[in-house]
């Protein structure tokens, strides 16, 4: 399983693994509970490799943010997305000190940590972008 096959679906909790193309969209499998579902062609589906975070300089790929978290935690799970808001902000500043404080919201940080923890539980150890 590679990061390019992991999807976020707007309006749906968690992350999904691409399984197959269907007539009305795509078939995905939840990384949380393993259940399969059809994501319709009208759903907003984003591959994690296409998502980036705002920084003071150039935007940084989400895969690189996950790598920073992996290095910071020593390969363990990160802070829970349910922790206190200040604790989440402090942890995020440690893994990505140059993040844009105006454009990166607390909800983005929570989602980043929740997704990272989901991926670690699913067995991810590398967060590489596909070769161009």
C-alpha positions in Angstrom: 0.0 0.0 0.0 1.4 3.4 -1.0 0.5 6.9 0.0 -0.7 7.7 -3.5 -3.5 5.1 -3.0 -4.8 6.7 0.2 -7.7 9.1 -0.2 -9.6 11.6 1.8 -13.3 12.0 0.9 -15.0 15.3 1.7 -17.9 14.7 4.2 -16.6 11.3 5.3 -14.5 10.6 8.4 -11.1 9.0 8.2 -9.0 7.8 5.3 -9.7 5.3 2.5 -7.7 3.0 0.3 -8.5 3.0 -3.4 -9.7 -0.5 -4.4 -11.2 -0.2 -7.9 -12.9 2.0 -10.4 -16.7 1.4 -10.6 -19.4 2.6 -13.1 -20.6 5.3 -10.7 -17.3 6.4 -9.1 -14.7 4.5 -7.1 -14.7 1.7 -4.6 -12.7 2.5 -1.5 -12.0 0.7 1.8 -11.9 2.5 5.1 -8.5 2.3 7.0 -10.5 2.6 10.2 -12.8 -0.4 10.0 -12.0 -2.1 6.7 -15.5 -1.6 5.3 -15.9 -1.0 1.6 -18.1 1.6 0.0 -18.7 3.3 -3.3 -17.6 7.0 -3.5 -19.7 8.6 -6.1 -18.3 10.5 -9.0 -19.7 13.7 -7.5 -17.8 13.3 -4.2 -14.7 15.4 -3.6 -12.0 12.9 -3.4 -8.3 13.9 -2.8 -5.3 11.7 -2.8 -3.0 12.5 0.2 -0.1 13.1 -2.2 -2.0 16.0 -3.7 -2.5 17.8 -0.4 0.0 20.4 1.0 0.3 22.7 4.0 0.8 26.4 4.0 4.2 27.6 5.3 5.9 31.0 5.5 7.8 30.0 2.3 6.7 27.5 -0.2 3.9 25.1 0.6 5.1 21.7 1.9 3.6 18.4 0.8 1.5 16.5 3.4 3.8 13.5 2.9 6.7 15.7 4.1 4.7 16.8 7.2 4.0 13.2 8.0 7.7 12.4 7.7 8.5 15.3 10.1 6.0 13.8 12.6 7.4 10.3 12.1 10.9 11.6 12.9 9.7 13.7 15.8 7.8 10.8 17.4 10.3 8.1 16.6 7.8 6.2 14.5 5.1 6.2 17.2 1.7 7.7 17.2 1.5 11.4 17.5 -0.7 13.5 19.9 -4.4 12.7 19.7 -6.5 15.0 17.7 -8.8 15.1 20.7 -6.3 16.8 23.0 -6.5 20.4 24.2 -6.3 23.0 21.5 -3.1 24.6 22.9 -1.4 21.2 23.1 -2.2 20.5 19.5 -0.8 23.9 18.4 2.4 23.4 20.4 3.0 19.9 19.0 2.3 21.1 15.4 4.8 24.0 15.8 7.4 21.4 16.9 6.9 19.3 13.8 6.4 22.1 11.3 7.8 25.3 12.9 7.5 27.3 9.6 3.8 26.7 9.2 1.7 29.8 8.2 -0.1 30.8 11.4 -2.7 32.8 9.5 -3.8 30.1 7.0 -3.3 26.8 8.8 -6.3 26.5 11.2 -6.6 24.3 14.3 -9.0 22.0 12.3 -6.2 21.4 9.8 -3.7 20.5 12.5 -6.2 18.1 14.1 -6.9 16.4 10.8 -3.2 16.1 10.1 -2.5 14.4 13.4 -5.6 12.2 13.1 -4.6 11.1 9.5 -1.0 10.5 10.6 -2.2 8.3 13.5 -4.5 6.4 11.2 -1.7 5.7 8.7 0.7 4.6 11.5 -2.0 2.2 12.8 -2.4 0.9 9.2 1.3 0.0 9.1 2.8 3.0 7.2 6.5 3.6 7.9 7.3 5.8 4.9 5.5 8.7 3.5 7.0 9.2 0.0 5.5 11.1 -2.8 5.3 9.2 -6.1 8.3 9.8 -8.5 7.5 12.5 -11.1 
